[in-house]
Amino acid sequence: MAVYALAADLRAYLVARPDLAASLPADVEGLLREAEQDVDIAIGPYPKLASGLALDPTLLLPGQVDALRRATIFAAEFRLEADDELVGASEFVAGGLAVAWRGGRPPGPKVLEALAGHGLYRRSGCALPTPVPVPPLVYP
């Protein structure tokens, strides 16, 4: 069962996109689980919980839960739009093209926009967002 967004959420969003609503697979929950994995890839390398996901929405703030829900819906929309096709300027490729892809697919741009500003991205410990003031040296 999907955790970040419900099938009803996706169907309600797709009312404005009848072209995509018509292409919903029978296993909408499966599509949402794949979309949740896309969102987890976008937020960074969190350790996985027992649910298989990076975050537990019951432990998050309401704005963060809403951001996860919207990001998951946008990831599902992106999967429906792309339909497992190569996304990009492939018309410029001369000759055949073979793509070997390992790992998760990159998230759609709307996924990153939905997550921005909610403190869900995993940050590296390499640099602080603001410099820590260094106390002045005092000589005796």
C-alpha positions as CSV (number, residue, x, y, z in Angstrom):
1,M,0.0,0.0,0.0
2,A,1.3,3.5,-0.9
3,V,2.2,5.6,2.1
4,Y,3.1,9.1,0.8
5,A,0.0,9.5,-1.4
6,L,-3.2,7.6,-1.9
7,A,-4.8,6.3,-5.1
8,A,-7.7,8.7,-4.5
9,D,-5.2,11.6,-4.3
10,L,-3.8,10.7,-7.7
11,R,-7.2,10.2,-9.3
12,A,-8.4,13.6,-8.0
13,Y,-5.3,15.3,-9.4
14,L,-5.7,13.6,-12.8
15,V,-9.3,14.9,-13.2
16,A,-7.7,17.9,-14.9
17,R,-5.6,15.5,-17.1
18,P,-8.1,13.1,-18.7
19,D,-5.4,12.0,-21.2
20,L,-3.3,10.6,-18.4
21,A,-6.3,9.4,-16.3
22,A,-7.3,7.2,-19.2
23,S,-3.8,5.6,-19.2
24,L,-3.8,4.8,-15.4
25,P,-2.7,1.1,-15.0
26,A,-4.9,-1.3,-13.2
27,D,-2.3,-1.5,-10.4
28,V,-2.4,2.2,-9.3
29,E,-0.9,1.2,-6.0
30,G,2.1,-0.2,-7.9
31,L,2.5,3.1,-9.8
32,L,2.4,5.0,-6.5
33,R,5.0,2.7,-4.9
34,E,7.3,3.4,-7.9
35,A,6.6,7.1,-7.6
36,E,7.4,6.9,-3.8
37,Q,10.8,5.4,-4.7
38,D,11.4,8.2,-7.2
39,V,10.7,10.7,-4.4
40,D,13.0,8.9,-2.0
41,I,15.8,9.1,-4.7
42,A,15.1,12.9,-5.0
43,I,15.4,13.6,-1.2
44,G,18.6,11.7,-0.8
45,P,20.2,8.7,0.8
46,Y,18.1,8.2,3.9
47,P,18.3,4.8,5.5
48,K,15.2,2.7,4.6
49,L,12.5,2.1,7.2
50,A,10.6,-1.2,7.6
51,S,8.1,0.2,5.1
52,G,10.9,0.3,2.5
53,L,10.6,4.1,2.3
54,A,13.0,6.8,3.6
55,L,10.4,8.8,5.7
56,D,7.5,8.0,8.0
57,P,4.8,10.7,7.3
58,T,3.4,10.2,10.8
59,L,6.5,11.8,12.2
60,L,6.6,14.8,9.9
61,L,5.0,18.2,10.0
62,P,1.8,18.7,8.1
63,G,3.5,20.9,5.4
64,Q,6.1,18.1,4.9
65,V,3.4,15.5,4.6
66,D,1.7,17.6,2.0
67,A,5.0,18.1,0.1
68,L,5.6,14.3,0.0
69,R,2.0,13.7,-1.2
70,R,2.3,16.3,-4.0
71,A,5.8,15.1,-5.0
72,T,4.5,11.5,-5.2
73,I,1.6,12.5,-7.4
74,F,3.9,14.5,-9.6
75,A,6.3,11.5,-9.8
76,A,3.4,9.3,-10.9
77,E,2.3,11.9,-13.4
78,F,5.9,12.0,-14.8
79,R,5.9,8.2,-15.1
80,L,2.6,8.3,-17.0
81,E,3.8,11.0,-19.3
82,A,7.1,9.4,-20.0
83,D,5.6,5.9,-20.4
84,D,9.1,4.3,-20.0
85,E,10.4,6.2,-23.1
86,L,13.7,7.9,-23.3
87,V,13.2,11.4,-22.2
88,G,15.3,14.0,-23.9
89,A,16.4,15.2,-27.3
90,S,16.7,11.7,-29.0
91,E,15.9,13.1,-32.4
92,F,19.5,14.2,-32.7
93,V,20.9,10.7,-32.4
94,A,22.3,9.4,-35.7
95,G,21.8,5.7,-35.8
96,G,20.7,3.2,-33.2
97,L,20.6,3.9,-29.6
98,A,20.9,1.4,-26.8
99,V,20.5,2.5,-23.2
100,A,21.6,0.5,-20.2
101,W,20.0,1.9,-17.0
102,R,20.7,0.8,-13.5
103,G,19.1,2.3,-10.5
104,G,16.1,4.5,-10.1
105,R,14.9,6.9,-12.8
106,P,15.6,10.6,-12.3
107,P,12.6,12.4,-10.8
108,G,10.6,14.9,-12.8
109,P,11.2,18.6,-12.3
110,K,7.8,19.1,-10.5
111,V,8.9,16.6,-7.9
112,L,11.9,18.7,-6.9
113,E,9.7,21.8,-6.8
114,A,7.2,20.2,-4.5
115,L,9.9,19.1,-2.1
116,A,11.8,22.4,-2.0
117,G,11.7,24.5,1.1
118,H,10.3,21.8,3.4
119,G,13.5,20.5,5.0
120,L,13.2,17.0,3.4
121,Y,16.4,17.0,1.4
122,R,19.2,15.0,2.9
123,R,22.2,17.3,3.2
124,S,25.8,16.3,3.3
125,G,27.9,17.0,6.3
126,C,30.6,18.6,4.2
127,A,29.7,22.2,4.8
128,L,27.5,24.2,7.2
129,P,24.8,26.4,5.7
130,T,26.2,29.4,7.6
131,P,29.7,29.8,8.8
132,V,30.3,29.4,12.5
133,P,31.9,32.6,14.0
134,V,35.5,32.0,15.2
135,P,36.3,33.7,18.5
136,P,39.1,36.2,18.2
137,L,42.5,35.2,19.4
138,V,43.4,36.8,22.7
139,Y,47.1,37.3,23.4
140,P,48.3,37.7,27.0
